[in-house]
Amino acid sequence: MNGRQPQHSHSSSPRGAHHARRRITSAWGGRVLVTGVVLILVLAFALAARGVARDDGHSLLLYNGQHPQVTSELVAAFEKQTRIQVSVRTNDGIVLADQLLQEGSASPADVYLTENTPELVTLDQHHLLANLDPATLAQVPAQDSASTGHWIGIARRISALAYDPALVSSTRLPKSLLELGQPAWKGKVAVAPTDSDFPPLVGAIIAAYGTQAAADWLAGLKRNAQLYQSDESVVAAVNRGDVATGVINHYYWFRLREELGKGAIHSALYFFPNHNVGSLENISGAAVLASSKHPQEAQEFVRFLASPTAQEILAHGFDYEYPTRTGVTPNPQLPSLAAIAPAVLNPNTLGNDQQAAQLIQESGLA
């Protein structure tokens, strides 16, 4: 016994409602592989709208796959600055991207904002994104945006390992993500394979080590891992002492600490060394739809997302992501990216998640 008070297995915070919508992987073959709850969400897609976009040239519709809280802050600041109203439909980024694929040129959306690049790569490959203004692209480093000029990176997040020092010492933590598939880690690792943040990790393994290595790793996780429905559930379980380690994106640990208070945090955060793909740099990005009925306002909104005002909101809000704009200092609670030394893959190398999602499904994890 570790002396900790028992807690419920799922977060009771309002943010948990969003993460319940993120239990999904995609095969990107014109369909989405989802849990039962997401099938209902797709049918009820329009109900996620915050208001109705007015066709008056002074409003736009945002399909939002980012965290609702930070997006609300960004939208409020943009509306105050420009007097352009933004209606928001929030759902998992993969669900929204699949919706855009189905809608095609008939989509009512003007702007798409999502957490991971594979969705943007997919839409770009289907010629659904518009050229962004050069002045917009110039606001962030070129490596954080599409080489085509069709989307821009607005925030970075790093995959990591949450761990319980009472169950595993820092000196025994794996040096590579692939080690978690080995027999020594049986019962000692938690993952959320149906969370939309999981396929990019598999894609990174494919890019770095090959398809067979990724399939072997997933087979090892099938034997070793305790499965959860979201990264938020994983970090909560590690913090409770239910499992020794858990694969997450870094900001979930920082958000849990803010939510519970430092005194209630019994876990720590570990970044894989030497640019290992276990600490993969993921980019959250935004794009203007080629079919936008309000292209001028849409371009203005995406330009705003990379502006100093918006990047300061990202840097110091609850989301704990790293801004992409040079010169904007990240939240001081975060370790520097130089200290982390994450794996940085070109978005085209990381790809569109299709092969990763197929391997996850074949492994039986999802």
Stockholm file with secondary structure:
# STOCKHOLM 1.0

chainA/1-366         MNGRQPQHSHSSSPRGAHHARRRITSAWGGRVLVTGVVLILVLAFALAARGVARDDGHSLLLYNGQHPQVTSELVAAFEKQTRIQVSVRTNDGIVLADQLLQEGSASPADVYLTENTPELVTLDQHHLLANLDPATLAQVPAQDSASTGHWIGIARRISALAYDPALVSSTRLPKSLLELGQPAWKGKVAVAPTDSDFPPLVGAIIAAYGTQAAADWLAGLKRNAQLYQSDESVVAAVNRGDVATGVINHYYWFRLREELGKGAIHSALYFFPNHNVGSLENISGAAVLASSKHPQEAQEFVRFLASPTAQEILAHGFDYEYPTRTGVTPNPQLPSLAAIAPAVLNPNTLGNDQQAAQLIQESGLA
#=GR chainA/1-366 SS CCCCCCCCSSCCSTHHHHHGGGBEEECCSSSEEECHHHHHHHHTGGGGEESCCCSSSSEEEEEECSCHHHHHHHHHHHHHHHCCEEEEEECCHHHHHHHHHHHGGGCCCSEEEESSHHHHHHHHHTTCBCCCCHHHHTTSCGGGBCTTSSCEEEEEEEEEEEECTTTSCGGGSCSSGGGGGSGGGTTSEEECTTBTTHHHHHHHHHHHHCHHHHHHHHHHHHHHEEECSSHHHHHHHHHHTSSSEEEEEHHHHHHHHHHHCGGGCCCEEECCSTTCGGGBEEEEEEEEBTTCSCHHHHHHHHHHHTSHHHHHHHHHSTTCCEECSTTCCCCTTSCCHHHHCCBCCCHHHHCCSHHHHHHHHHHTCC
#=GC SS_cons         CCCCCCCCSSCCSTHHHHHGGGBEEECCSSSEEECHHHHHHHHTGGGGEESCCCSSSSEEEEEECSCHHHHHHHHHHHHHHHCCEEEEEECCHHHHHHHHHHHGGGCCCSEEEESSHHHHHHHHHTTCBCCCCHHHHTTSCGGGBCTTSSCEEEEEEEEEEEECTTTSCGGGSCSSGGGGGSGGGTTSEEECTTBTTHHHHHHHHHHHHCHHHHHHHHHHHHHHEEECSSHHHHHHHHHHTSSSEEEEEHHHHHHHHHHHCGGGCCCEEECCSTTCGGGBEEEEEEEEBTTCSCHHHHHHHHHHHTSHHHHHHHHHSTTCCEECSTTCCCCTTSCCHHHHCCBCCCHHHHCCSHHHHHHHHHHTCC
//
